[in-house]
Amino acid sequence: MRINALANVIREDLLGMEGVKKLSVPRRGTVIFSVGSPATHLYFVDSGLVKIERTTETNKEIVLSVVASGEVFGEQALLPEATFALSAKTLEAGVVYSIPADTFQRFCELRPEVWRLLVQHFLNRKDELERKIEHLCHSDVRQRLIFYLDALARLNPAPEPSGNVIHISQNELASLVGATRETTSTTLNSLARQGIITLGHRLVMIPSLDVLQEAMKGPASVKSTAAGQVQV
């Protein structure tokens, strides 16, 4: 979980303000906003995960980022008469708060330090996108998958006894790492055969983050073990 000063201020002082609504999202794939809809609200993730994506002209979905607990998204609402250029859907069930743009701006007037925290938050997100571009340009699919599986696993604040569980489909992973579904499936099954991950229905389980990071050095650095292969 990414705990930061902005999240603390929002939880303590903003969520109780007039107009802020709590949205319980009981299932994955729930649309929070879509491309072209009026950008009148910002959103705060209290729990769960939200994917921010763009749909191409060929109707292919590209996952640009994953928003975790304690983060804000939908910042286009801070612009006058804006519409959303991206869409947001839940990747993992949880609770999201809808914050009217004018309420958020009034809150920032009362707490000017929030603007600085917000700028830092979006700069961090910009850095994440730049790292994604770097991986797309210089890393192979295996390295990209390991990188993002490690990042997603660390978003879970309470790993299960058997390891970190990531609720994500192969299509979503393929979109996130910029690879085809077929190549992603082949690479995931290879990692599963080595015992680095375990695959289930729309989930990937990471028994050991240390072993996963060691796998970044190459296939030879991890001892191969038997593991079942189940399509995600």
Secondary structure as the mmCIF struct_conf table of DSSP 4:
data_model
#
loop_
_struct_conf.conf_type_id
_struct_conf.id
_struct_conf.beg_label_comp_id
_struct_conf.beg_label_asym_id
_struct_conf.beg_label_seq_id
_struct_conf.end_label_comp_id
_struct_conf.end_label_asym_id
_struct_conf.end_label_seq_id
HELX_RH_AL_P HELX_RH_AL_P1 ALA A 5 VAL A 9
HELX_RH_PI_P HELX_RH_PI_P1 ILE A 10 LEU A 14
TURN_TY1_P TURN_TY1_P1 LEU A 15 GLY A 16
BEND BEND1 MET A 17 MET A 17
TURN_TY1_P TURN_TY1_P2 GLU A 18 GLY A 19
STRN STRN1 LYS A 21 VAL A 25
BEND BEND2 ARG A 27 ARG A 27
TURN_TY1_P TURN_TY1_P3 ARG A 28 GLY A 29
STRN STRN2 VAL A 31 PHE A 33
TURN_TY1_P TURN_TY1_P4 VAL A 35 GLY A 36
BEND BEND3 SER A 37 SER A 37
STRN STRN3 PRO A 38 PRO A 38
STRN STRN4 HIS A 41 THR A 55
TURN_TY1_P TURN_TY1_P5 GLU A 57 THR A 58
BEND BEND4 ASN A 59 ASN A 59
STRN STRN5 GLU A 61 VAL A 67
TURN_TY1_P TURN_TY1_P6 SER A 69 GLY A 70
STRN STRN6 VAL A 72 PHE A 73
HELX_RH_3T_P HELX_RH_3T_P1 GLU A 75 LEU A 78
BEND BEND5 LEU A 79 LEU A 79
TURN_TY1_P TURN_TY1_P7 PRO A 80 GLU A 81
STRN STRN7 THR A 83 THR A 83
BEND BEND6 ALA A 85 LEU A 86
STRN STRN8 SER A 87 PRO A 100
HELX_RH_AL_P HELX_RH_AL_P2 ALA A 101 LEU A 110
TURN_TY1_P TURN_TY1_P8 PRO A 112 PRO A 112
HELX_RH_AL_P HELX_RH_AL_P3 GLU A 113 HIS A 138
HELX_RH_AL_P HELX_RH_AL_P4 VAL A 141 ALA A 153
TURN_TY1_P TURN_TY1_P9 ARG A 154 LEU A 155
BEND BEND7 PRO A 157 ALA A 158
STRN STRN9 GLU A 160 GLU A 160
TURN_TY1_P TURN_TY1_P10 PRO A 161 SER A 162
STRN STRN10 GLY A 163 GLY A 163
STRN STRN11 ASN A 164 ILE A 166
HELX_RH_AL_P HELX_RH_AL_P5 GLN A 170 VAL A 177
TURN_TY1_P TURN_TY1_P11 GLY A 178 GLY A 178
HELX_RH_AL_P HELX_RH_AL_P6 ARG A 181 ARG A 193
TURN_TY1_P TURN_TY1_P12 GLN A 194 GLY A 195
BEND BEND8 ILE A 196 ILE A 196
STRN STRN12 THR A 198 GLY A 200
TURN_TY1_P TURN_TY1_P13 HIS A 201 ARG A 202
STRN STRN13 LEU A 203 ILE A 206
BEND BEND9 PRO A 207 PRO A 207
HELX_RH_AL_P HELX_RH_AL_P7 LEU A 209 ALA A 215
TURN_TY1_P TURN_TY1_P14 MET A 216 LYS A 217
HELX_RH_3T_P HELX_RH_3T_P2 PRO A 219 SER A 221
BEND BEND10 VAL A 222 VAL A 222
#
